[in-house]
Amino acid sequence: MMRIHMYFCILIALICTAGCNQPASQSSSGTHPALYATLYQQQAAEYRALCYQAFAVAGFTLDAALATPHEKPLAVVVDIDETVLDNSPYQAQAIIEGFGYPVAWAEWIDLAEAESVPGALDFLTRASKAGVEVFYITNRKEEFRAATLQNLVKLGFPDADDTHLLMRTASNEKESRRLSVASQYEIVCLIGDNMGDFAGVFDTTDASLRMQAVDDNRGNLGSKWIVLPNVVYGHWVDILSGFDRNLPEDSLNAALIQGLHGFNRTNTP
């Protein structure tokens, strides 16, 4: 039973997130809903392995593009947060102090101390040395441009300048910015941690449509689209069945549990 309880707690931690999506107060049980997810990002060898794997696959796509004739110059398009920059220290501090986004978010960005997501710097440096330009399409607000560039430059990321950094516009959609790059460049691949980093079809609150869009575009996965793991926050949280950021935490947990798909046990205790 102890093992079952542990697995149950881990499951709840993964589906109930804080970060940029809900308040960061602790639950009545004393366990923060994003605790396991944040620890996974900071301490799990599996997380690091998945990141290296993603950028290794991106490398195969890059090699294929470089070996193929193209009419326009080549470019790689990447998201920033949890794609090239690791913001887990912000989430960790939110858990420690009991606050939630956007509290202290500006303070964290202004420090420009985020580390590189494993594999990101090596891949983008390699792409740049091969003559491929790197564009950063982020939903960070324009007010964070200087600090974002400072962080990228400090870590040695290529093309870290105003021309290649496309910040949030009037809305969170990225499609118009992707199309802007595509009008002048042949995009080798798109790299991100949220499906909205790849196509506008994912900018919907209908979970079934997002799932269908993944199935419809599975030919792009591992080639044109490279997905990084992020179990802490993202658009996926907002559209979970039963998710309501205004619910008290215990009520939210209960609502989310209703969305789990279990199985019919024949020998129940």
C-alpha positions in Angstrom: 0.0 0.0 0.0 2.9 2.4 0.7 4.1 1.9 -2.9 0.6 2.5 -4.3 0.4 5.7 -2.2 3.7 6.9 -3.5 2.7 6.3 -7.1 -0.6 8.1 -6.5 1.3 11.2 -5.1 3.7 11.2 -8.1 0.7 11.1 -10.5 -1.0 14.0 -8.8 2.2 16.0 -8.8 2.6 15.6 -12.5 -1.0 16.5 -13.4 -1.4 19.3 -10.9 1.1 22.0 -11.9 2.0 25.5 -10.7 4.7 27.4 -12.6 3.0 29.8 -15.0 -0.4 28.3 -14.6 -1.7 28.3 -11.0 -0.9 29.6 -7.6 2.1 28.1 -5.9 0.7 27.6 -2.4 1.2 24.2 -0.7 -1.7 21.7 -0.4 -3.2 20.8 2.8 -1.1 17.6 2.8 2.0 19.8 2.7 3.1 18.5 -0.8 3.3 21.2 -3.5 1.5 20.1 -6.7 4.6 20.8 -8.8 7.2 19.4 -6.4 7.8 16.1 -8.2 7.7 17.7 -11.6 10.3 20.3 -10.6 12.5 17.7 -9.0 12.2 15.7 -12.2 13.5 18.6 -14.3 16.4 19.3 -11.9 17.5 15.9 -10.7 16.2 13.1 -13.0 18.8 11.6 -15.4 15.8 10.7 -17.6 15.0 14.4 -18.1 18.5 15.2 -19.2 18.5 12.1 -21.4 15.3 13.2 -23.2 16.8 16.7 -23.8 20.0 15.2 -25.3 17.9 12.8 -27.4 15.8 15.6 -28.7 18.7 17.7 -29.9 20.4 14.6 -31.3 17.4 14.0 -33.5 17.5 17.7 -34.5 21.1 17.0 -35.5 19.9 14.3 -37.9 17.4 16.7 -39.5 20.1 19.4 -39.8 22.5 17.0 -41.6 19.7 16.1 -44.0 18.9 19.7 -44.7 22.6 20.6 -45.3 22.9 17.8 -47.8 19.9 18.9 -49.8 19.8 21.8 -52.3 17.7 24.8 -51.1 16.5 28.0 -52.7 16.4 30.1 -49.5 19.0 30.3 -46.7 18.4 27.8 -43.8 17.2 28.6 -40.4 16.3 26.8 -37.1 13.5 28.2 -35.0 13.5 27.6 -31.3 11.4 28.5 -28.3 13.3 29.9 -25.3 11.8 28.8 -21.9 12.3 25.1 -21.2 13.7 24.7 -24.7 17.0 26.6 -24.6 16.8 28.2 -21.1 16.1 26.2 -17.9 13.8 28.1 -15.6 13.5 25.4 -13.0 15.2 27.6 -10.3 12.3 30.0 -10.5 9.8 27.2 -10.0 11.9 25.8 -7.2 11.9 29.1 -5.4 8.2 29.5 -5.9 7.7 26.1 -4.1 10.1 27.1 -1.3 8.6 30.5 -0.6 5.0 29.6 -1.6 4.4 32.1 -4.4 3.1 31.7 -7.9 3.6 33.2 -11.3 3.9 36.1 -12.0 5.4 36.9 -8.6 9.2 37.3 -8.9 9.1 36.3 -12.6 10.6 39.6 -13.6 13.2 39.4 -10.9 14.2 35.9 -12.1 14.5 37.0 -15.7 16.4 40.2 -14.9 19.1 38.1 -13.1 19.8 36.5 -16.5 21.1 33.4 -14.7 19.1 30.6 -16.4 21.3 27.7 -17.5 21.1 26.1 -20.9 18.7 23.2 -21.4 21.0 20.1 -21.9 22.0 19.8 -25.6 20.6 23.1 -26.7 23.8 25.1 -26.9 25.9 22.4 -28.6 23.2 21.9 -31.3 22.6 25.6 -32.0 26.3 26.3 -32.1 26.8 23.5 -34.6 23.9 24.8 -36.7 25.4 28.3 -36.7 28.8 27.1 -37.7 27.2 25.4 -40.6 25.7 28.7 -41.8 22.2 28.1 -40.5 20.7 31.1 -38.7 18.9 30.7 -35.4 15.6 32.5 -34.6 14.3 32.6 -31.1 10.5 32.9 -31.0 9.4 33.4 -27.4 6.3 34.5 -25.5 8.3 36.5 -23.1 7.1 40.1 -23.0 9.0 42.8 -24.8 10.0 44.3 -21.5 12.3 41.3 -21.0 14.2 41.7 -24.3 17.4 43.1 -22.8 17.6 40.6 -20.0 16.8 37.7 -22.3 19.5 38.7 -24.7 21.9 39.1 -21.8 21.2 35.6 -20.7 21.6 34.1 -24.2 24.8 36.0 -24.8 26.3 35.0 -21.5 25.8 31.4 -22.3 27.2 31.8 -25.8 24.1 31.1 -27.9 24.4 32.1 -31.5 22.4 34.9 -33.2 21.5 36.4 -29.8 20.5 39.8 -31.2 17.4 41.9 -31.7 17.0 40.7 -35.3 16.8 37.0 -34.3 14.8 37.4 -31.1 11.0 37.6 -31.7 9.2 38.5 -28.5 5.5 38.2 -27.7 3.3 40.4 -29.9 -0.3 41.4 -29.1 -1.2 37.8 -28.3 0.5 34.5 -27.4 0.1 33.0 -30.9 3.4 32.3 -32.7 2.2 31.5 -36.1 2.6 35.0 -37.5 6.2 35.1 -36.3 7.0 31.7 -37.7 5.5 32.8 -41.1 7.7 35.9 -41.0 10.8 33.8 -40.7 9.5 31.3 -43.3 9.0 34.0 -45.8 12.8 34.6 -46.0 14.3 31.3 -44.9 13.8 27.6 -45.3 13.1 26.4 -41.8 15.1 23.2 -41.0 13.2 22.4 -37.9 11.1 23.9 -35.1 12.1 23.1 -31.5 9.9 23.7 -28.5 8.3 22.3 -25.4 4.7 23.3 -26.1 2.8 22.2 -29.2 1.9 25.8 -29.9 5.6 26.2 -30.8 5.0 24.2 -33.9 1.6 25.1 -35.5 -1.4 27.4 -34.8 -3.7 24.4 -34.9 -2.6 23.7 -31.3 -3.8 27.1 -30.0 -7.1 25.8 -28.9 -8.8 24.9 -25.7 -10.2 21.7 -27.1 -8.0 18.9 -25.9 -9.4 16.4 -28.4 -8.5 18.7 -31.3 -5.0 19.0 -30.0 -4.7 15.2 -29.7 -6.0 14.8 -33.2 -3.6 17.5 -34.5 -0.7 15.5 -33.1 -2.0 12.3 -34.9 -2.4 14.3 -38.1 1.1 15.7 -37.9 3.0 12.7 -36.5 5.1 12.6 -39.7 6.6 15.9 -38.6 7.6 14.6 -35.2 11.2 13.7 -34.9 11.9 15.4 -38.2 10.5 18.9 -38.7 9.2 19.2 -35.2 11.4 18.4 -32.2 9.6 18.4 -28.8 11.3 18.9 -25.4 9.9 17.6 -22.2 8.1 20.0 -19.8 5.9 18.4 -17.1 5.9 21.6 -15.0 3.7 24.0 -17.0 2.3 24.7 -20.4 -0.9 25.0 -22.4 -1.7 21.4 -21.7 -2.4 22.3 -18.1 -5.0 24.9 -18.9 -7.1 22.5 -20.9 -7.0 19.5 -18.5 -10.5 18.1 -17.8 -11.7 19.7 -14.6 -8.9 22.3 -14.4 -10.0 25.6 -12.9 -7.4 28.0 -11.6 -10.0 29.5 -9.3 -10.7 26.3 -7.4 -9.1 25.7 -3.9 -6.3 23.2 -4.3 -8.1 20.2 -2.7 -11.1 20.8 -4.9 -8.9 21.2 -7.9 -7.2 17.8 -7.2 -10.5 16.2 -6.8 -11.7 17.6 -10.1 -8.6 16.5 -12.0 -8.8 13.0 -10.6 -12.2 12.7 -12.3 -10.3 13.0 -15.6 -8.1 10.0 -15.0 -8.7 6.8 -17.0 -8.3 3.7 -14.8 -9.5 0.2 -15.3 -12.2 -2.0 -13.8 -10.7 -4.1 -11.0 -12.2 -7.5 -10.4 -10.6 -8.0 -7.0 -11.0 -4.8 -5.0 -10.0 -4.7 -1.4 
